[in-house]
Amino acid sequence: MTKTNAPPDLVWGGIGAGIEPSPILRFPAPAQRGNQPRMNKTSSHSPIHVVGGGLAGSEAAWQIANAGVPVVLHEMRGVRGTDAHKTDGLAELVCSNSFRSDDATSNAVGVIHAEMRMAGSLTMACADKHQVPAGGALAVDRDGFSDAVTKAIHEHPLITVVREEVTGLPPKEWDLAIVATGPLTAPSLATAIQAETGADALAFFDAIAPIVHRDSIDMDICWYQSRYDKIGPGGTGKDYINCPMSEEQYNAFVDALIAGDTVGFKEWEGTPYFDGCLPIEVMAERGRETLRHGPMKPMGLTNAHNPTVKPYAVVQLRQDNALGTLYNMVGFQTKLKYAAQAEIFRMIPGLQNAEFARLGGLHRNTYINSPTLLDPSLTLKSRKGLRFAGQITGCEGYVESASVGLMAGRFAAAERKGEALSLPPATTALGSLLGHITGGHIVNDEEPGKRSFQPMNINFGLFPELEPGSIVKPEGVKRFRGKDKTIMKRQLIAKRALADCARWLGQDVKLAESA
């Protein structure tokens, strides 16, 4: 067992050394603690144990420690790796580098971003500090982001990081613990969870997109542009590299994808894909036009080299690091063998000489049947004091995983301090996601014995409906329906969510509504 502590001269300042408060909602940071030695923890509370140093585990540990409760964070990487991770850094991003839309006015993902910032999220603070241009999305330099989270966690005086593999459920002497081992939970721990719950674990596949060296992309063919020229956080409206395809090129590409050699499944991998992260070749198999209406849609893009000719399809690449030397192929998760990837992806105009910093891959993800197993505070019904957080609970996505860690950490800290548990209102993004995880199970009567609980991204479909009469036609507008009505509905849901989240956190409602 390797125990890791930061040097004694490191201090905790506000929301983490080198990390400024998030720019969208700036609430007062905790007071400075001065030059406290890292080893001298000043809390009378017993520690809470967090298993897993990914997004959820790191966020949970941060929330607990900022509530004044010591934390022991157990992370196996550094002792044992995984097929998907490349480093032993905390909160490593193994798939995309995008946290998706940062629009808190009418996008559910942007709303949960804002709510997490309001709650002092370490994840969002580090993402804001290490963002890279990505149109209307919040994307990050993955190494800078992970390094910042790792540094902040190690420098917090109430957090101790232990590098070891926890092979079973937390021992009973850990009276309060959070399991946040993520979609790559080790088989031994998954078996222990099964033994405790008596329920089968569910599984799906999460695929990794290739990353291309920028200087190997032919910019005489490709061009910079964000879809609809949208300018997002840190962006310019020209944040993606676009590769155009004619109809003939597109059809040849689809044929090659379908015919390409893929990595074979093992017997234990007999499990459905998650529709939000389908391999590119699986999408191609579902219909010849599927890709043109998915990751390769040409809408909102104009070829700068030939503006009068509309591309039949477009492959987009998004900046992957702060230097702008690496770009990932958006939506190109794949299970193709490496040789097939290199050959097929070089069929894309502009990528004919592409050099790949990383080829795509696929790994198995597992999650529990949370609505059956967890109570509203994310505690295992069969064992008091043991919570689950992150993707193992059945949420899907980086910010969703971190947000569940945020809630689990707050709940555990309140329990340790003897405070009443305060759940986020169902009208908030946090509350709606929590409601899906712990109470969103829909029984499928047509398949007895089957469970319909599936991984879910945050979306407005999880939020409660607005009060009747909330949507009012603007003055001077003759027709008010369809898209315009939907936009207003989303804006009102978002505004309500931010206001209710501010009330839950005891913060300024007007400031939240103006975010």
Secondary structure by P-SEA (a helix, b strand, c coil): cbbbbcccccccccccccccccccccccccccccccccccccccccbbbbccccaaaaaaaaaaaaacbbbbbbbccccccccccccccccccccccccccccccccaaaaaaaaaaaaccaaaaaaaacccccccccccaaaaaaaaaaaaaaacccbbbbbccccccccccccbbbbcccccccaaaaaaaaaaccbbbbbbbbbbbbbbcccccccccbbbbccccccccccccccbbbbbbcaaaaaaaaaaaaaccccccccccccccccccccaaaaaaaccccccccccccccccccccccccccbbbbbccccccccccccccccccccaaaaaaaaacccccccccccbbbbbbbbbbccccccccccccccccccccccccccccccaaaaaaaaaaaaaaaaaaaacccccccccccaaaaaaaaacccccccccccccccccccccccccccccccccccccccccccccaaaaaaaaaaaaaaaaaaaaaaacccaaaaaac
